[in-house]
């Protein structure tokens, strides 16, 4: 399956024929002969994908422990763990993957990723059908105290905000357009800065009042010179400068680059097996391949 990823093989036959041509190299790995197509098909169907998941996490932990992925990136002066949370959808043909139905005429799988900005590799990955909401996965995460999570507005949820704030976890996100709030306090901003406003707000919508959400949050408006527009940020961190929090959200773009590298350089758009287990194996071996390349 690693040969499938790195050799861009499109079928089981292509994998087997390609490995047959590399038999001299396989002998040095202790593999006497290339697998048959039927053997590989059976393994994709019956060998649990959890094996490859465990292999990815074990190798990742070992490389991090031995600093094989290089030193921590020092883009910021703070020592908090910086993470990004997002998901990406892999579109699937319903006639071949009937178990992956997410809409009436569409199918797909979704990879939920928590990216560690120390080395730009995942700290957590969960593969689900595309119909599983992002928020449901976010509620299951146990994040270390003091960590900062950058995420898009798809994860805006008052109950999640309250739980993370109580656990000492910080977040930087973008609010929904229709959110109703009142300004409690305003901080002064520099005249020539990209920060337009820095406010402490309280949500006073009917939903917030009904569920007793009384947390004060910070609303920052940043001017984006490149796109000539204002970007509104929402956070529960009151200690950092507004410009630092704006740069933290900008750093969230790294998870988009990770998804782009995964889809463009490895095989997760076309699959050599149609079962759920085979698809999971191919995604996990893609993650193992990108780890080894790193």
NUMIFI-422023 format. One record per residue: residue number from 1; y, z, x of N, C-alpha, C, O in turn. Coordinates in steps of 0.05 Angstrom, whole numbers, plus 5000, padded with zeros to 4 digits. Each point is the difference from the previous one (the first is absolute). Last residue first. Layout:
% NUMIFI-422023
(node NUM (Y Z X) (Y Z X) (Y Z X) (Y Z X)),
...
This chain:
% NUMIFI-422023
(node 294 (5267 5107 5163) (5022 5018 5008) (4993 5015 5026) (5016 5016 5009)),
(node 293 (4918 4931 4952) (5020 4983 5011) (5024 5017 5010) (5012 4994 5021)),
(node 292 (4920 5050 4933) (4990 4992 5026) (5021 4982 5014) (5004 5002 5024)),
(node 291 (5014 5023 4887) (5000 5024 5017) (4992 4992 5028) (5014 5009 5019)),
(node 290 (4979 4927 4915) (5028 5003 5007) (5004 5025 5017) (5018 5001 5017)),
(node 289 (4895 4981 4951) (5008 4979 5018) (5030 5004 5009) (5006 4997 5023)),
(node 288 (4957 5060 4911) (4989 5006 5027) (5009 4980 5020) (5006 5007 5023)),
(node 287 (5018 4977 4889) (5016 5023 5010) (4989 5008 5028) (5015 5008 5018)),
(node 286 (4938 4926 4936) (5026 4989 5007) (5018 5022 5012) (5014 4996 5020)),
(node 285 (4903 5028 4945) (4997 4988 5026) (5025 4986 5009) (5005 4997 5024)),
(node 284 (4995 5042 4890) (4998 5021 5021) (4996 4988 5028) (5011 5010 5019)),
(node 283 (4990 4931 4907) (5027 5012 5004) (4999 5022 5022) (5018 5001 5016)),
(node 282 (4901 4958 4958) (5017 4981 5014) (5028 5011 5005) (5012 4994 5020)),
(node 281 (4925 5058 4931) (4992 4997 5028) (5019 4982 5015) (5008 5005 5022)),
(node 280 (5003 5003 4885) (5010 5024 5014) (4993 4998 5030) (5016 5008 5017)),
(node 279 (4950 4925 4927) (5029 4997 5003) (5012 5024 5016) (5017 4997 5017)),
(node 278 (4891 5005 4961) (5006 4979 5020) (5029 4997 5005) (5009 4997 5023)),
(node 277 (4963 5061 4907) (4994 5011 5026) (5006 4981 5023) (5011 5007 5020)),
(node 276 (4998 4964 4890) (5021 5019 5007) (4996 5012 5028) (5018 5004 5015)),
(node 275 (4942 4898 4967) (4996 5027 4989) (5023 5018 5008) (5014 4995 5020)),
(node 274 (4975 4913 5009) (5013 5003 4975) (4996 5028 4987) (5013 5006 4980)),
(node 273 (4993 4944 5126) (4982 5012 4980) (5016 5006 4975) (5025 5003 5001)),
(node 272 (5016 4958 5075) (4974 4988 5003) (4979 5012 4982) (4977 4991 4999)),
(node 271 (5136 4992 4992) (4979 5019 5005) (4973 4987 5001) (4995 4980 4986)),
(node 270 (5121 5006 5025) (4976 4988 4991) (4976 5017 5009) (5001 5011 5022)),
(node 269 (5082 5024 4994) (5008 4983 4977) (4977 4984 4989) (4999 4995 4976)),
(node 268 (5005 5065 5103) (4999 5016 4975) (5010 4983 4977) (5007 5012 4979)),
(node 267 (4976 4979 5131) (4987 4988 4976) (4999 5020 4978) (4980 5013 4996)),
(node 266 (5098 4979 5086) (4972 5008 4996) (4990 4989 4973) (5016 4990 4984)),
(node 265 (5075 4997 5050) (4983 4998 5024) (4971 5006 4995) (4983 4992 5017)),
(node 264 (5086 5011 4913) (5003 4975 5014) (4981 4997 5023) (4991 4977 5006)),
(node 263 (5012 5103 4939) (4993 4977 4983) (5001 4973 5016) (4985 4982 4994)),
(node 262 (5038 5101 5049) (4973 5003 4989) (4992 4975 4985) (4977 4990 5003)),
(node 261 (5112 5019 5028) (4982 4995 5022) (4971 5000 4991) (4984 4984 5009)),
(node 260 (5081 5039 4927) (5003 4972 5008) (4981 4993 5022) (4987 4979 5000)),
(node 259 (5019 5111 4973) (4986 4984 4980) (5001 4970 5007) (4980 4986 4997)),
(node 258 (5070 5071 5058) (4971 5006 5003) (4984 4983 4980) (4980 4988 5008)),
(node 257 (5113 5010 4986) (4991 4984 5023) (4971 5005 5005) (4986 4981 5008)),
(node 256 (5054 5070 4925) (4999 4972 4991) (4990 4982 5023) (4985 4981 4995)),
(node 255 (5031 5108 5025) (4975 4998 4984) (4997 4972 4988) (4978 4990 4997)),
(node 254 (5101 5033 5051) (4977 4997 5018) (4974 4998 4985) (4981 4987 5009)),
(node 253 (5106 5030 4951) (4993 4971 5003) (4975 4997 5018) (4987 4979 4998)),
(node 252 (5060 5105 4987) (4978 4994 4982) (4990 4971 5002) (4978 4994 4992)),
(node 251 (5101 5042 5052) (4975 5000 5016) (4975 4995 4983) (4979 4994 5010)),
(node 250 (5107 5018 4950) (4998 4974 5013) (4974 4997 5016) (4989 4978 5002)),
(node 249 (5032 5106 4961) (4991 4981 4979) (4998 4972 5011) (4982 4985 4993)),
(node 248 (5051 5079 5065) (4972 5007 4994) (4990 4981 4979) (4978 4990 5002)),
(node 247 (5113 5005 5020) (4983 4988 5021) (4970 5006 4995) (4983 4983 5006)),
(node 246 (5080 5059 4938) (5001 4971 4995) (4982 4985 5020) (4987 4981 4993)),
(node 245 (5025 5111 5020) (4983 4995 4977) (4999 4970 4992) (4980 4990 4992)),
(node 244 (5080 5037 5076) (4972 5003 5009) (4980 4995 4978) (4980 4986 5004)),
(node 243 (5112 5014 4976) (4993 4976 5015) (4972 5001 5011) (4986 4980 5001)),
(node 242 (5052 5095 4954) (4994 4979 4981) (4991 4974 5015) (4983 4986 4990)),
(node 241 (4999 5109 5056) (5023 4984 4993) (4992 4977 4982) (4977 4991 5001)),
(node 240 (4963 5099 4997) (5006 4977 5017) (5026 4987 4991) (5008 5002 4977)),
(node 239 (4954 5073 4974) (5008 5007 5027) (5009 4977 5017) (5018 5004 5017)),
(node 238 (4945 5001 4890) (5029 5005 5001) (5010 5006 5028) (5023 5005 5004)),
(node 237 (4891 4946 4935) (5007 5010 5026) (5031 5003 5002) (5014 4981 4998)),
(node 236 (4931 4980 4931) (5002 5029 4997) (5006 5013 5026) (4998 5024 5003)),
(node 235 (5026 4872 4952) (4984 5016 5019) (5003 5030 4993) (5018 5008 4986)),
(node 234 (5010 4879 4990) (4995 5026 4988) (4982 5016 5018) (4979 4990 5009)),
(node 233 (5092 4915 4992) (4977 5016 5010) (4999 5027 4986) (5021 5011 4993)),
(node 232 (5026 4882 4998) (5001 5028 4991) (4974 5014 5009) (4978 4990 4994)),
(node 231 (5084 4920 5036) (4973 5010 4997) (5002 5030 4994) (5013 5015 5015)),
(node 230 (5055 4890 4980) (4997 5029 5003) (4970 5007 4995) (4987 4990 4982)),
(node 229 (5052 4913 5059) (4994 5015 4975) (4998 5030 5007) (4995 5008 5022)),
(node 228 (5006 4906 5036) (5025 5004 4986) (4995 5014 4973) (5009 4990 4979)),
(node 227 (4929 4987 5095) (4996 4989 4973) (5025 5004 4983) (5000 4992 4976)),
(node 226 (5002 5038 5115) (4984 4975 5001) (4998 4987 4973) (5004 4975 4998)),
(node 225 (5037 5112 5014) (5017 4978 5008) (4986 4973 5000) (5012 4979 4994)),
(node 224 (4977 5113 4949) (4983 4983 5016) (5016 4975 5007) (5005 4983 4983)),
(node 223 (5019 5124 4987) (5008 4972 4999) (4983 4983 5019) (5000 5006 5024)),
(node 222 (4979 5090 4920) (5004 4988 5026) (5008 4970 4996) (4989 4987 4983)),
(node 221 (5002 5116 4964) (5006 4972 4996) (5007 4988 5027) (5019 5008 5013)),
(node 220 (4925 5084 4948) (5016 4988 5021) (5003 4970 4994) (4980 4987 4994)),
(node 219 (4988 5116 4962) (5003 4971 4994) (5020 4988 5020) (5023 5008 5002)),
(node 218 (4908 5085 4984) (5023 4988 5014) (5000 4970 4995) (4980 4986 5003)),
(node 217 (4983 5104 4936) (4993 4979 5019) (5025 4988 5012) (5022 5005 4990)),
(node 216 (4938 5088 4952) (5023 4985 5009) (4990 4980 5021) (4986 5007 5018)),
(node 215 (4955 5038 4898) (5005 4997 5029) (5026 4984 5005) (5006 4981 4986)),
(node 214 (4945 5046 4930) (5027 5009 5005) (5007 4997 5030) (5020 5011 5009)),
(node 213 (4907 4963 4906) (5006 4991 5027) (5029 5007 5007) (5019 4986 4991)),
(node 212 (4923 5028 4925) (5011 5022 5016) (5005 4992 5029) (4998 5016 5018)),
(node 211 (4971 4932 4902) (4980 5008 5020) (5011 5021 5020) (4986 5008 5019)),
(node 210 (5070 4956 4912) (4975 5007 4986) (4979 5011 5019) (4985 5018 4993)),
(node 209 (5097 4947 5041) (5004 5025 4986) (4974 5010 4986) (4995 5024 5001)),
(node 208 (5004 4891 5041) (5004 5021 5020) (5003 5028 4988) (4989 5019 5009)),
(node 207 (5008 4906 4933) (4973 5004 5013) (5002 5023 5020) (4983 5018 5000)),
(node 206 (5096 4952 4958) (4984 5016 4982) (4973 5006 5012) (4989 5022 4996)),
(node 205 (5091 4964 5073) (4988 4985 4978) (4983 5017 4982) (4994 5023 5008)),
(node 204 (5061 4997 5075) (5004 5013 4974) (4990 4983 4977) (5009 5002 4978)),
(node 203 (4989 5017 5139) (4992 4982 4978) (5002 5015 4974) (4990 5023 4997)),
(node 202 (5068 4992 5095) (4980 5012 4983) (4994 4981 4978) (5018 4990 4987)),
(node 201 (5029 5005 5121) (4999 4994 4971) (4978 5017 4987) (4982 5011 5013)),
(node 200 (5087 4972 5080) (4978 5017 4990) (5000 4996 4970) (5020 5003 4986)),
(node 199 (5019 4924 5091) (5003 5019 4978) (4975 5017 4996) (4978 4992 5005)),
(node 198 (5080 4929 5055) (4979 5019 5006) (5002 5024 4980) (5017 5017 5004)),
(node 197 (5021 4871 5017) (5002 5026 4987) (4975 5017 5006) (4979 4989 5006)),
(node 196 (5041 4929 5040) (5021 4998 4980) (5004 5027 4985) (5023 5008 4994)),
(node 195 (4940 4956 5107) (4994 5018 4978) (5023 5000 4981) (5023 5007 5007)),
(node 194 (4979 4945 5075) (4985 4985 4980) (4992 5018 4976) (4991 4990 4980)),
(node 193 (5100 5029 5081) (4971 5002 5000) (4987 4983 4979) (5013 4991 4981)),
(node 192 (5083 5030 5042) (4989 4975 5009) (4970 5000 5001) (4988 4982 5012)),
(node 191 (5060 5097 4957) (5013 4977 4987) (4987 4973 5008) (4996 4983 4983)),
(node 190 (4949 5111 5011) (5019 4988 5018) (5011 4974 4987) (4985 4986 4986)),
(node 189 (4983 5097 4952) (4988 4979 5016) (5022 4987 5017) (5023 4999 4993)),
(node 188 (4955 5100 4947) (5018 4980 5010) (4986 4980 5018) (4980 5007 5013)),
(node 187 (4972 5043 4903) (5006 5005 5028) (5020 4979 5009) (4999 4977 4991)),
(node 186 (4976 5069 4908) (5003 4976 5016) (5008 5008 5028) (5016 5017 5004)),
(node 185 (4932 5027 4899) (5017 5003 5023) (5002 4973 5015) (4982 4984 4998)),
(node 184 (4977 5023 4916) (5005 5029 5004) (5020 5004 5023) (5017 5017 4999)),
(node 183 (4956 4900 4927) (5008 5006 5028) (5007 5029 5002) (5018 5010 4985)),
(node 182 (4911 4941 4944) (5027 5009 5003) (5005 5009 5029) (4982 5009 5013)),
(node 181 (4947 4917 4930) (5005 5023 5017) (5029 5008 4998) (5017 4986 4989)),
(node 180 (4897 4940 4977) (5024 5013 4991) (5004 5026 5016) (4981 5016 5003)),
(node 179 (4965 4882 5011) (4999 5029 5002) (5027 5013 4994) (5021 4991 5010)),
(node 178 (4948 4912 4994) (5008 5013 4975) (5001 5030 5001) (5003 5013 4980)),
(node 177 (4969 4927 5094) (5028 4993 4992) (5009 5016 4975) (5024 5005 4998)),
(node 176 (4907 5035 5076) (4999 4980 4980) (5028 4995 4989) (5017 5018 5000)),
(node 175 (4973 5018 5101) (4997 5008 4972) (4997 4976 4982) (5007 4978 5007)),
(node 174 (4960 5034 5098) (5022 4988 4984) (4996 5007 4971) (4977 4998 4990)),
(node 173 (4992 5059 5104) (4993 4978 4983) (5024 4988 4986) (5023 5008 5007)),
(node 172 (4933 5072 5065) (5024 4983 4998) (4991 4975 4984) (4982 4986 5008)),
(node 171 (4980 5124 5012) (4997 4972 4993) (5027 4986 5000) (5021 5013 4996)),
(node 170 (4920 5085 5040) (5025 4985 4994) (4994 4971 4993) (4980 4989 5010)),
(node 169 (4965 5113 4987) (4999 4972 5008) (5025 4986 4991) (5009 5003 4977)),
(node 168 (4960 5090 5005) (5015 4996 5025) (4999 4972 5011) (5004 4996 5024)),
(node 167 (4958 5043 4892) (4982 5001 5023) (5015 4996 5027) (4988 5000 5021)),
(node 166 (5058 4996 4895) (4988 5027 5001) (4982 5003 5025) (4998 5022 5011)),
(node 165 (5038 4893 4970) (5021 5018 5008) (4990 5029 5003) (5007 5014 5019)),
(node 164 (4934 4920 4947) (5005 4996 5029) (5022 5019 5010) (4998 5011 5022)),
(node 163 (4982 4989 4885) (4977 5010 5015) (5005 4998 5030) (4993 5018 5015)),
(node 162 (5072 4947 4926) (4999 5029 4998) (4977 5011 5017) (5004 5020 5014)),
(node 161 (5005 4886 4977) (5023 5011 5015) (4998 5031 5001) (5004 5012 5021)),
(node 160 (4934 4943 4925) (4994 4996 5029) (5022 5012 5017) (4994 5013 5020)),
(node 159 (5020 4986 4888) (4979 5020 5006) (4992 4998 5030) (4994 5020 5012)),
(node 158 (5070 4918 4953) (5010 5027 5002) (4979 5020 5008) (5006 5019 5015)),
(node 157 (4997 4876 5012) (4987 5017 4980) (5009 5028 5004) (4997 5011 5021)),
(node 156 (5004 4884 5027) (5019 5019 4988) (4987 5015 4977) (4992 4988 4980)),
(node 155 (4974 4938 5079) (4989 5027 5002) (5019 5022 4988) (4995 5023 5004)),
(node 154 (5025 4882 5004) (4976 5001 4984) (4987 5028 5000) (4982 5005 4984)),
(node 153 (5097 4966 5067) (5005 5013 4974) (4975 5000 4982) (5000 5012 4979)),
(node 152 (4987 4988 5129) (5017 4985 4982) (5001 5014 4973) (4988 5021 4995)),
(node 151 (5000 5030 5103) (4985 4985 4980) (5019 4985 4982) (5024 5007 4998)),
(node 150 (4960 5068 5093) (5018 4978 4989) (4984 4983 4982) (4977 4991 5006)),
(node 149 (5014 5115 5034) (4987 4976 4989) (5021 4981 4989) (5016 5007 4983)),
(node 148 (4970 5083 5089) (5020 4984 4984) (4986 4975 4992) (4990 4985 5016)),
(node 147 (4977 5123 5015) (4999 4971 5004) (5020 4986 4981) (5008 5012 4980)),
(node 146 (4973 5085 5023) (5021 4990 5018) (5000 4970 5004) (5019 4989 5012)),
(node 145 (4890 5056 4960) (5026 5012 4995) (5020 4990 5021) (4994 4999 5023)),
(node 144 (4920 4940 4950) (5007 5024 5016) (5029 5009 4994) (5017 4984 4995)),
(node 143 (4921 4968 4929) (5016 4993 5023) (5008 5025 5016) (5003 5021 4988)),
(node 142 (4924 4938 4937) (5008 5026 5011) (5014 4995 5026) (4988 4994 5020)),
(node 141 (4990 4943 4886) (5004 5003 5028) (5008 5029 5007) (5016 5012 4986)),
(node 140 (4969 4947 4925) (4976 5011 5013) (5004 5006 5029) (4983 5013 5013)),
(node 139 (5083 4946 4929) (4996 5028 4991) (4976 5012 5014) (4997 5025 5001)),
(node 138 (5024 4883 5013) (5020 5017 5013) (4995 5029 4993) (5004 5018 5016)),
(node 137 (4945 4915 4940) (4991 5005 5028) (5019 5019 5014) (4991 5017 5015)),
(node 136 (5032 4956 4899) (4975 5016 4998) (4990 5006 5028) (4990 5023 5005)),
(node 135 (5084 4919 4986) (5007 5028 4996) (4975 5018 4999) (5000 5023 5010)),
(node 134 (4994 4881 4993) (5007 5012 5026) (5005 5030 4998) (4992 5015 5017)),
(node 133 (4940 4934 4914) (5029 5003 5005) (5005 5014 5028) (4984 5016 5008)),
(node 132 (4933 4918 4960) (5005 5028 5005) (5029 5004 5008) (5009 4987 5019)),
(node 131 (4948 4926 4966) (5011 5013 4976) (5007 5030 5004) (5013 5012 4984)),
(node 130 (4944 4927 5081) (5029 4997 4999) (5012 5015 4976) (5024 5005 5000)),
(node 129 (4886 5031 5049) (5007 4977 4983) (5031 4999 4997) (5013 5021 5001)),
(node 128 (4961 5029 5086) (4994 5003 4971) (5003 4974 4986) (5012 4981 5012)),
(node 127 (4989 5076 5091) (4997 4973 4988) (4991 5004 4971) (4979 5013 4995)),
(node 126 (5076 5047 5085) (4982 5001 4977) (4999 4972 4988) (5021 4989 4994)),
(node 125 (5014 5069 5102) (4996 4975 4986) (4981 5005 4977) (4980 5013 5003)),
(node 124 (5085 5041 5079) (4983 5002 4976) (4999 4973 4987) (5021 4986 4997)),
(node 123 (5024 5025 5084) (4989 5027 5000) (4981 5004 4976) (4982 5017 5001)),
(node 122 (5051 4888 5054) (4996 5017 4977) (4991 5028 5006) (4983 5004 5018)),
(node 121 (5080 4941 5050) (4973 4996 4990) (4996 5020 4977) (5013 5020 4999)),
(node 120 (5064 4973 5064) (5000 4979 4980) (4972 4992 4992) (4993 4976 4996)),
(node 119 (5039 5097 5063) (4987 4977 5012) (4998 4976 4981) (4987 4980 5007)),
(node 118 (5063 5099 4971) (4996 5006 5029) (4988 4976 5014) (5006 4994 5023)),
(node 117 (5010 5013 4881) (5019 4986 5016) (4999 5007 5030) (5015 4989 5016)),
(node 116 (4911 5006 4899) (5012 5019 5019) (5018 4985 5019) (4992 4981 5013)),
(node 115 (4973 4998 4881) (5003 4991 5027) (5014 5021 5017) (5020 5012 4992)),
(node 114 (4918 4975 4916) (5020 5019 5010) (5003 4994 5030) (4982 5007 5015)),
(node 113 (4977 4931 4896) (5002 5007 5029) (5023 5021 5004) (5022 4997 4990)),
(node 112 (4909 4946 4935) (5021 5020 5001) (5001 5011 5028) (4979 5010 5010)),
(node 111 (4981 4897 4942) (4997 5018 5023) (5025 5018 5000) (5022 4991 5005)),
(node 110 (4923 4945 4917) (5025 5012 5010) (4993 5019 5023) (4982 5017 4998)),
(node 109 (4976 4891 4941) (4995 5026 5013) (5026 5009 5012) (5017 4984 5007)),
(node 108 (4958 4942 4907) (5010 5007 5026) (4991 5028 5010) (4991 5016 4984)),
(node 107 (5017 4899 4930) (4985 5021 5013) (5012 5006 5027) (5014 4984 5011)),
(node 106 (5012 4965 4885) (5003 5004 5029) (4982 5022 5010) (4993 5019 4985)),
(node 105 (5026 4950 4922) (4991 4977 5014) (5001 5003 5031) (4996 4981 5014)),
(node 104 (5024 5092 4925) (4983 4983 4983) (4988 4977 5016) (4977 4994 4998)),
(node 103 (5047 5087 5062) (5014 4990 4976) (4981 4981 4986) (4977 4997 5007)),
(node 102 (4988 5050 5063) (5023 5017 4997) (5018 4991 4977) (5014 5016 4989)),
(node 101 (4877 4974 5058) (5020 4992 4980) (5023 5020 4998) (4995 5024 4998)),
(node 100 (4921 4967 5061) (5027 5005 5009) (5022 4993 4980) (5023 4995 5007)),
(node 99 (4879 4991 4987) (5004 5028 5000) (5029 5008 5007) (5009 5023 4997)),
(node 98 (4956 4886 5004) (5006 5009 4973) (5005 5030 4999) (5013 5010 4981)),
(node 97 (4987 4910 5091) (5003 5030 5002) (5005 5012 4973) (5022 5010 4996)),
(node 96 (4964 4896 5012) (4984 5009 5023) (5000 5031 5002) (4980 5012 5010)),
(node 95 (5071 4945 4923) (4973 4989 4996) (4981 5009 5022) (4976 5002 4996)),
(node 94 (5118 5020 5007) (4985 5016 4980) (4971 4990 4997) (4982 5016 4995)),
(node 93 (5081 4980 5094) (4992 4982 4978) (4982 5015 4981) (4980 5011 5009)),
(node 92 (5098 5036 5054) (4973 4991 4999) (4994 4983 4976) (5013 5002 4979)),
(node 91 (5072 5046 5090) (4992 4986 4976) (4972 4989 5002) (4991 4990 5021)),
(node 90 (5059 5096 5024) (4985 4977 5008) (4991 4986 4975) (4983 5011 4985)),
(node 89 (5101 5063 5038) (4979 4989 4982) (4988 4976 5013) (5014 4982 5011)),
(node 88 (5038 5114 5026) (5001 4970 4999) (4976 4990 4984) (4978 5012 5001)),
(node 87 (5089 5085 5016) (4974 4987 4994) (5004 4970 5001) (5022 4990 4997)),
(node 86 (5027 5110 5044) (5002 4975 4984) (4972 4989 4995) (4981 5011 5010)),
(node 85 (5081 5070 5049) (4980 4997 4980) (5005 4975 4984) (5021 4996 4989)),
(node 84 (5004 5054 5114) (5008 4981 4978) (4976 4997 4981) (4977 4999 5009)),
(node 83 (5063 5080 5070) (4978 4984 4987) (5013 4980 4980) (5022 5005 4989)),
(node 82 (5000 5072 5098) (5011 4979 4982) (4977 4982 4990) (4985 4989 5016)),
(node 81 (5029 5118 5026) (4982 4977 4997) (5012 4980 4980) (5005 5007 4977)),
(node 80 (5059 5059 5082) (4984 4998 4975) (4982 4976 5001) (5007 4979 5011)),
(node 79 (5062 5049 5054) (4971 5002 5006) (4982 4999 4976) (4976 5002 5002)),
(node 78 (5129 4954 5025) (4986 5022 4987) (4970 4998 5007) (4990 4979 5008)),
(node 77 (5075 4955 5020) (5000 5024 5016) (4984 5023 4988) (4992 5019 5014)),
(node 76 (4989 4871 4978) (5016 5021 4989) (4999 5025 5018) (4981 5003 5015)),
(node 75 (4971 4919 5007) (5023 4987 4988) (5020 5021 4989) (5024 4994 4996)),
(node 74 (4886 5001 5064) (5023 5019 4998) (5025 4986 4990) (5019 4996 5014)),
(node 73 (4864 4996 4988) (5025 4985 4999) (5023 5020 4995) (4998 5017 4982)),
(node 72 (4909 5009 5070) (5013 5000 4974) (5026 4984 5001) (5015 5003 5020)),
(node 71 (4910 4969 5051) (5015 5024 4992) (5013 4997 4973) (5003 4978 4990)),
(node 70 (4906 4967 5030) (5026 5002 5012) (5014 5026 4991) (4991 5013 4981)),
(node 69 (4919 4962 4998) (5018 4984 4985) (5028 5001 5010) (5019 4990 4987)),
(node 68 (4908 5062 5047) (4993 4972 5006) (5018 4981 4985) (5000 4976 5005)),
(node 67 (4990 5126 5004) (5025 4985 5004) (4995 4971 5007) (5015 4988 5016)),
(node 66 (4920 5082 4958) (5001 4991 5028) (5025 4985 5007) (5004 4990 5022)),
(node 65 (4981 5041 4890) (4996 5024 5016) (5003 4992 5030) (5010 5016 5016)),
(node 64 (4993 4916 4919) (5024 5016 4999) (4998 5024 5019) (5019 5008 5013)),
(node 63 (4906 4936 4978) (5021 4986 5014) (5026 5017 5000) (5014 5001 5020)),
(node 62 (4913 5032 4930) (4994 5001 5029) (5022 4987 5016) (5009 5010 5021)),
(node 61 (4996 4987 4884) (5005 5027 5010) (4995 5002 5030) (5014 5014 5014)),
(node 60 (4966 4904 4944) (5029 5005 5000) (5006 5028 5011) (5019 5003 5016)),
(node 59 (4891 4973 4972) (5011 4986 5023) (5030 5005 5001) (5011 5003 5022)),
(node 58 (4945 5034 4905) (4990 5012 5024) (5012 4987 5025) (5010 5014 5018)),
(node 57 (5008 4950 4896) (5014 5025 5003) (4992 5014 5027) (5016 5012 5013)),
(node 56 (4940 4907 4963) (5028 4995 5004) (5015 5026 5006) (5014 5002 5020)),
(node 55 (4895 5003 4956) (5003 4989 5027) (5029 4995 5006) (5009 5005 5023)),
(node 54 (4969 5021 4890) (4997 5023 5018) (5003 4991 5029) (5012 5014 5017)),
(node 53 (4988 4919 4917) (5023 5018 4996) (5000 5023 5020) (5020 5006 5013)),
(node 52 (4906 4938 4983) (5022 4987 5014) (5026 5016 4997) (5016 5000 5019)),
(node 51 (4909 5030 4934) (4993 5001 5028) (5023 4988 5017) (5007 5012 5020)),
(node 50 (4995 4985 4885) (5009 5026 5011) (4994 5002 5029) (5013 5015 5015)),
(node 49 (4956 4913 4929) (5026 4995 5013) (5011 5026 5013) (5017 4999 5018)),
(node 48 (4876 4981 4966) (5024 5011 4988) (5025 4996 5016) (5000 5003 5024)),
(node 47 (4913 4932 4966) (5009 5020 5019) (5027 5012 4991) (5018 4985 4995)),
(node 46 (4939 4945 4954) (4987 5026 4998) (5009 5021 5020) (4997 5024 4995)),
(node 45 (5036 4882 4996) (4996 5009 4972) (4991 5029 4999) (5007 5015 4982)),
(node 44 (5006 4938 5100) (5026 5002 4987) (4998 5012 4972) (5018 5013 4990)),
(node 43 (4903 4969 5059) (5015 5023 5012) (5026 5003 4986) (5009 5023 4995)),
(node 42 (4939 4903 4981) (4988 5025 4991) (5015 5024 5010) (5004 5019 4985)),
(node 41 (5022 4897 5047) (5007 5002 4971) (4989 5026 4989) (5013 5014 4985)),
(node 40 (4964 4963 5103) (5028 5008 4999) (5009 5004 4971) (5015 5019 4993)),
(node 39 (4898 4948 5022) (5002 5028 5011) (5029 5010 4997) (5005 5023 4992)),
(node 38 (4977 4887 4987) (4990 5018 4979) (5002 5029 5009) (5005 5017 4983)),
(node 37 (5019 4916 5079) (5019 5001 4978) (4991 5019 4978) (5016 5015 4989)),
(node 36 (4953 5004 5111) (4996 4979 4981) (5021 5004 4977) (5010 5021 4996)),
(node 35 (5009 5014 5107) (4988 5006 4974) (4996 4975 4983) (5014 4980 5003)),
(node 34 (4981 5022 5107) (5020 5000 4979) (4987 5005 4972) (4977 4992 4997)),
(node 33 (4980 5048 5095) (5003 4975 4986) (5022 5003 4978) (5005 5021 4990)),
(node 32 (4977 5048 5075) (4982 4980 5010) (5004 4973 4987) (4996 4979 5012)),
(node 31 (5069 5107 5011) (4991 4985 4976) (4984 4976 5010) (5011 4982 5012)),
(node 30 (5039 5084 5043) (4974 5010 4991) (4990 4986 4975) (4981 5010 4987)),
(node 29 (5098 4970 5066) (5005 5021 4981) (4974 5012 4989) (5000 5017 4983)),
(node 28 (5001 4909 5077) (5012 5022 5015) (5008 5024 4982) (5004 5022 5009)),
(node 27 (4960 4898 4954) (4979 5014 5015) (5012 5024 5015) (4987 5020 5003)),
(node 26 (5070 4919 4950) (4987 5020 4983) (4979 5016 5015) (4996 5024 4995)),
(node 25 (5048 4901 5046) (5017 5024 4999) (4988 5022 4983) (5003 5024 5006)),
(node 24 (4952 4893 4999) (5001 5012 5027) (5017 5025 5001) (4994 5018 5015)),
(node 23 (5000 4931 4904) (4977 5017 5005) (5000 5012 5028) (4992 5023 5003)),
(node 22 (5070 4919 4938) (5009 5021 5019) (4977 5017 5009) (5004 5023 5009)),
(node 21 (4986 4907 4926) (5012 4986 5024) (5009 5020 5021) (5004 4993 5023)),
(node 20 (4962 5039 4895) (4978 4987 5015) (5011 4986 5025) (4987 4999 5020)),
(node 19 (5073 5039 4919) (4987 5021 5017) (4977 4988 5016) (4995 5008 5022)),
(node 18 (5049 4936 4915) (5019 5007 5022) (4987 5021 5019) (5004 4997 5024)),
(node 17 (4949 4979 4898) (5000 4978 5019) (5018 5006 5024) (4994 4993 5022)),
(node 16 (5005 5069 4907) (4974 4999 5014) (4999 4978 5021) (4990 5004 5022)),
(node 15 (5088 5004 4923) (4997 5024 5018) (4974 4998 5016) (5000 5004 5024)),
(node 14 (5016 4930 4911) (5018 4996 5023) (4998 5024 5019) (5001 4996 5025)),
(node 13 (4952 5009 4894) (4988 4979 5017) (5017 4996 5026) (4989 4997 5021)),
(node 12 (5043 5060 4910) (4979 5013 5015) (4987 4980 5020) (4992 5007 5022)),
(node 11 (5109 4973 4954) (4975 5003 4985) (4980 5015 5017) (5003 5002 5025)),
(node 10 (5086 4975 5006) (5005 4999 4971) (4974 5004 4983) (5002 5002 4976)),
(node 9 (5045 5028 5127) (4977 4986 4987) (5004 5002 4970) (5008 5021 4990)),
(node 8 (5047 5008 5093) (5010 4987 4976) (4978 4984 4986) (5004 4977 4991)),
(node 7 (4994 5082 5090) (4993 4971 5001) (5009 4985 4976) (4996 4975 4999)),
(node 6 (5015 5120 5008) (5014 4989 5023) (4995 4970 5004) (5016 4986 5012)),
(node 5 (4944 5061 4913) (5029 5006 5001) (5013 4985 5023) (5020 4985 4995)),
(node 4 (4886 5010 4996) (5012 4987 4977) (5030 5003 5001) (5015 4982 4994)),
(node 3 (4935 5065 5068) (5001 4972 5008) (5013 4984 4977) (5015 4981 5005)),
(node 2 (4968 5108 4978) (5022 4998 5019) (5004 4971 5009) (5022 4990 5004)),
(node 1 (4904 5029 4944) (5024 5000 4983) (5025 5000 5017) (5021 4989 4992)),
